[in-house]
Amino acid sequence: MNLQTLPVLAPEAQKWRELIRQQIHTGPTAGLAAGYVQANLMILPKEWADEFLLFCQRNPKPCPLLAVTEPGQFQVPTLGGTIDLRTDFPRYRIWQNGELGAEPLSITDVWREDLVSFLIGCSFSFEEALLADGIDVRHISAGVNVPMYRSSIQTQGTTRLSGPLVVSMRPMRAADAIRAIQITSRFPSVHGAPVHIGDPSLIGISDLQKPDYGDAVPVGPDELPVFWACGVTPQAVAAQAKPQFCITHAPGHMLITDLPNTRLAAL
């Protein structure tokens, strides 16, 4: 995958980033800027960066890395020349000692020169391919945020970083679920194939109508819940590891990049 050369113009992606930067759009980004990769965010002080990089390498399903910045750098030219990580997510989360504090629309006033940013692939990117194949993506058709759950599946930890795998869920009929496996397997950089299909209790989820993040969606009697690894996993890990300070995106509120989804397709 070559991220070095991006199209000079990505007007749809840039339009949405501008609306987000002006704080006109402050909601979830599922279904926006079709054709362009979206990204999760984890920002940590430099002293935690090497260990988080190791955590991502050990857990590529929930944490497929798209880019890592130098300390203090808030631009990501490999994902878009005009990106500013301090303003271009619709909503952020600021964590202190594992506790969630503010959820601001900008982090310009708390930015520090020791902060390292990790951009992680997002399943919103493969939803375009699902929709193109005629598969209903329920949270998009319902106009809500994707439901996400802390599962009983454990990540492969490091010395200080460990915790549960967070999963996103999309209900599908069996035939669509099989097709979705085939489609999403082509996109390992945005979580790839599902990690579980069917009975949610087998991965520690007791009630699909009570997601830990996002919004509940209806699941029909002829449908199976299909679960993908989710880029919110680092937030569950941060809540357990309790770094003194870190910043994430609010679940479902992603960075829209200039990188075409087609660049991530494995086949």
C-alpha positions as CSV (number, residue, x, y, z in Angstrom):
1,M,0.0,0.0,0.0
2,N,1.5,3.3,-1.1
3,L,0.4,6.2,1.0
4,Q,3.0,8.6,-0.3
5,T,1.1,10.0,-3.3
6,L,-2.5,11.1,-2.8
7,P,-4.8,12.8,-5.3
8,V,-4.2,16.6,-5.5
9,L,-8.0,17.1,-5.1
10,A,-10.3,15.2,-2.8
11,P,-13.2,17.7,-2.8
12,E,-15.7,15.6,-1.0
13,A,-13.4,14.7,1.9
14,Q,-12.1,18.2,2.1
15,K,-15.6,19.7,2.2
16,W,-16.6,17.5,5.2
17,R,-13.3,18.3,7.0
18,E,-14.0,22.0,6.5
19,L,-17.6,21.6,7.9
20,I,-16.1,19.7,10.9
21,R,-13.3,22.3,11.4
22,Q,-15.9,25.1,11.5
23,Q,-17.9,23.0,14.0
24,I,-20.9,22.9,11.7
25,H,-20.9,19.1,11.6
26,T,-20.3,17.7,15.1
27,G,-21.9,14.3,14.8
28,P,-20.9,10.8,13.6
29,T,-19.3,10.4,10.2
30,A,-20.7,7.0,9.0
31,G,-21.8,7.4,5.4
32,L,-20.0,10.7,4.8
33,A,-17.6,11.3,2.0
34,A,-18.2,8.1,0.2
35,G,-15.0,6.7,-1.3
36,Y,-12.6,8.0,1.3
37,V,-10.9,6.3,4.2
38,Q,-11.9,7.3,7.8
39,A,-9.6,7.0,10.8
40,N,-9.7,6.5,14.6
41,L,-7.4,8.5,16.8
42,M,-5.2,7.8,19.8
43,I,-2.9,10.6,21.1
44,L,-0.4,9.8,23.9
45,P,2.6,11.5,25.4
46,K,5.9,10.4,23.9
47,E,6.7,8.2,26.9
48,W,3.8,5.9,26.0
49,A,4.2,6.0,22.3
50,D,6.7,3.1,21.7
51,E,4.6,0.8,23.9
52,F,1.4,1.8,22.2
53,L,3.1,1.1,18.8
54,L,4.0,-2.4,20.1
55,F,0.4,-2.9,21.3
56,C,-0.9,-2.0,17.8
57,Q,1.6,-4.5,16.2
58,R,0.3,-7.2,18.5
59,N,-3.3,-6.4,17.9
60,P,-3.7,-5.6,14.1
61,K,-7.4,-6.4,14.0
62,P,-8.6,-3.6,16.3
63,C,-5.6,-1.3,15.7
64,P,-4.5,-1.3,12.0
65,L,-2.2,1.6,11.8
66,L,-2.6,4.1,8.9
67,A,-0.1,6.7,10.2
68,V,2.0,7.7,13.2
69,T,3.2,11.3,13.7
70,E,6.4,12.7,15.2
71,P,6.0,14.3,18.7
72,G,4.1,17.6,18.4
73,Q,3.1,17.1,14.8
74,F,-0.6,17.6,14.1
75,Q,-0.4,17.3,10.3
76,V,-0.6,14.0,8.5
77,P,0.5,14.6,4.8
78,T,0.2,10.9,3.9
79,L,-3.5,11.0,4.7
80,G,-4.3,14.6,3.4
81,G,-2.2,17.7,3.0
82,T,-4.7,20.0,4.8
83,I,-5.4,17.8,7.8
84,D,-5.1,19.3,11.2
85,L,-5.5,16.7,13.9
86,R,-6.4,19.3,16.5
87,T,-9.6,20.4,14.7
88,D,-10.6,17.9,12.1
89,F,-12.5,15.3,14.2
90,P,-16.1,16.2,15.0
91,R,-15.6,15.4,18.7
92,Y,-12.7,14.4,20.9
93,R,-12.4,12.8,24.3
94,I,-9.8,13.9,26.8
95,W,-8.7,11.2,29.4
96,Q,-6.8,11.8,32.6
97,N,-5.6,8.8,34.7
98,G,-8.1,6.5,32.8
99,E,-11.0,8.8,33.5
100,L,-13.0,10.4,30.7
101,G,-13.2,14.1,31.2
102,A,-14.2,16.7,28.5
103,E,-15.5,15.9,25.1
104,P,-14.5,19.1,23.2
105,L,-14.9,19.9,19.5
106,S,-11.3,21.1,19.2
107,I,-8.1,20.2,21.1
108,T,-6.1,23.2,20.1
109,D,-6.0,24.6,23.6
110,V,-4.6,21.4,25.1
111,W,-2.1,20.5,22.4
112,R,1.4,19.7,23.6
113,E,4.7,19.3,21.9
114,D,5.3,15.8,23.4
115,L,2.1,14.3,22.0
116,V,2.3,11.5,19.4
117,S,-0.8,10.7,17.3
118,F,-1.8,7.3,16.0
119,L,-4.3,7.1,13.1
120,I,-6.1,3.8,13.1
121,G,-8.2,2.3,10.3
122,C,-12.0,2.5,10.7
123,S,-14.7,0.0,9.6
124,F,-16.7,3.0,8.2
125,S,-14.3,2.7,5.2
126,F,-15.5,-0.8,4.1
127,E,-19.1,0.1,4.5
128,E,-19.1,1.7,1.1
129,A,-18.2,-1.7,-0.4
130,L,-21.0,-3.3,1.6
131,L,-23.6,-0.8,0.4
132,A,-22.4,-1.1,-3.2
133,D,-23.1,-4.8,-3.0
134,G,-26.7,-4.2,-1.8
135,I,-26.1,-5.1,1.9
136,D,-28.0,-2.9,4.4
137,V,-25.7,-1.2,6.9
138,R,-28.3,-0.7,9.6
139,H,-26.9,2.3,11.5
140,I,-26.6,4.2,8.2
141,S,-30.1,3.3,7.1
142,A,-31.4,4.1,10.6
143,G,-29.5,7.4,10.8
144,V,-27.7,6.6,14.1
145,N,-24.2,5.9,15.4
146,V,-22.9,2.4,15.0
147,P,-23.4,0.2,18.1
148,M,-20.1,-0.8,19.8
149,Y,-19.6,-3.2,22.7
150,R,-16.8,-4.2,25.1
151,S,-16.4,-7.9,24.6
152,S,-14.9,-10.7,26.7
153,I,-12.2,-11.2,24.1
154,Q,-8.9,-10.0,25.5
155,T,-6.3,-8.1,23.5
156,Q,-2.6,-9.2,23.5
157,G,-1.2,-6.9,26.1
158,T,2.2,-5.2,26.7
159,T,3.7,-4.3,30.0
160,R,1.3,-1.5,30.7
161,L,-1.4,-1.8,28.0
162,S,-4.1,-4.4,28.0
163,G,-7.8,-4.7,28.0
164,P,-10.9,-6.0,26.2
165,L,-11.5,-6.0,22.5
166,V,-14.2,-3.6,21.5
167,V,-16.4,-4.7,18.6
168,S,-18.8,-2.9,16.3
169,M,-22.0,-4.7,15.2
170,R,-24.1,-4.8,12.0
171,P,-27.1,-7.1,11.8
172,M,-27.4,-9.1,8.6
173,R,-29.3,-12.0,7.0
174,A,-27.1,-15.1,6.8
175,A,-26.5,-14.7,3.0
176,D,-25.5,-11.1,3.5
177,A,-23.2,-12.0,6.4
178,I,-21.4,-14.6,4.2
179,R,-21.0,-12.0,1.5
180,A,-19.8,-9.4,4.1
181,I,-17.0,-11.7,5.2
182,Q,-15.8,-12.0,1.6
183,I,-16.0,-8.2,1.0
184,T,-14.4,-7.0,4.3
185,S,-11.6,-9.6,4.1
186,R,-10.2,-7.4,1.3
187,F,-9.7,-4.5,3.7
188,P,-7.3,-5.6,6.5
189,S,-6.2,-2.0,7.0
190,V,-9.7,-1.1,8.3
191,H,-10.3,-4.2,10.5
192,G,-10.8,-6.8,7.8
193,A,-13.2,-9.8,8.3
194,P,-15.5,-10.1,11.3
195,V,-14.3,-11.6,14.6
196,H,-17.6,-13.2,15.5
197,I,-21.0,-14.0,14.1
198,G,-24.1,-15.0,16.0
199,D,-24.8,-15.5,19.7
200,P,-23.4,-12.3,21.4
201,S,-23.2,-14.0,24.8
202,L,-20.3,-16.1,23.5
203,I,-18.2,-13.0,23.5
204,G,-19.6,-11.5,26.7
205,I,-22.3,-9.3,25.4
206,S,-25.5,-9.7,27.3
207,D,-27.9,-7.2,25.6
208,L,-27.5,-5.9,22.0
209,Q,-29.9,-3.1,22.9
210,K,-27.4,-1.7,25.4
211,P,-24.2,-0.9,23.6
212,D,-21.3,0.5,25.5
213,Y,-20.7,3.1,22.8
214,G,-22.9,4.4,20.0
215,D,-26.6,3.6,19.5
216,A,-28.7,0.5,19.5
217,V,-30.1,-0.7,16.2
218,P,-33.0,-3.2,15.5
219,V,-32.0,-6.8,14.8
220,G,-34.6,-8.7,12.8
221,P,-35.7,-12.3,13.7
222,D,-34.1,-13.5,10.4
223,E,-30.8,-11.7,11.1
224,L,-27.5,-12.5,12.7
225,P,-25.4,-10.0,14.6
226,V,-22.0,-9.7,12.9
227,F,-19.1,-8.3,14.9
228,W,-16.0,-6.6,13.7
229,A,-12.9,-5.5,15.7
230,C,-13.2,-1.8,16.5
231,G,-10.8,1.1,16.7
232,V,-12.4,2.2,20.0
233,T,-10.5,-0.7,21.6
234,P,-7.6,1.7,22.6
235,Q,-10.1,3.7,24.7
236,A,-11.1,0.6,26.7
237,V,-7.4,-0.1,27.1
238,A,-6.6,3.4,28.2
239,A,-9.4,3.2,30.8
240,Q,-7.7,0.2,32.2
241,A,-4.0,1.3,31.8
242,K,-4.7,4.8,33.2
243,P,-2.0,6.9,31.4
244,Q,-1.8,10.3,33.0
245,F,-3.1,12.0,29.8
246,C,-4.4,10.9,26.4
247,I,-6.8,12.1,23.8
248,T,-9.0,10.0,21.5
249,H,-11.9,10.6,19.1
250,A,-15.4,10.3,20.4
251,P,-16.7,6.9,19.2
252,G,-18.2,7.2,15.7
253,H,-16.7,10.6,15.1
254,M,-13.8,10.0,12.7
255,L,-11.2,11.8,10.7
256,I,-12.2,11.9,7.0
257,T,-9.0,11.5,5.0
258,D,-8.1,12.2,1.4
259,L,-7.0,8.5,1.0
260,P,-9.3,6.6,-1.4
261,N,-10.8,3.4,0.0
262,T,-9.5,1.6,-3.1
263,R,-5.9,2.2,-1.9
264,L,-6.6,-0.2,1.0
265,A,-8.2,-3.0,-1.0
266,A,-6.0,-6.1,-0.8
267,L,-7.3,-7.6,-4.0
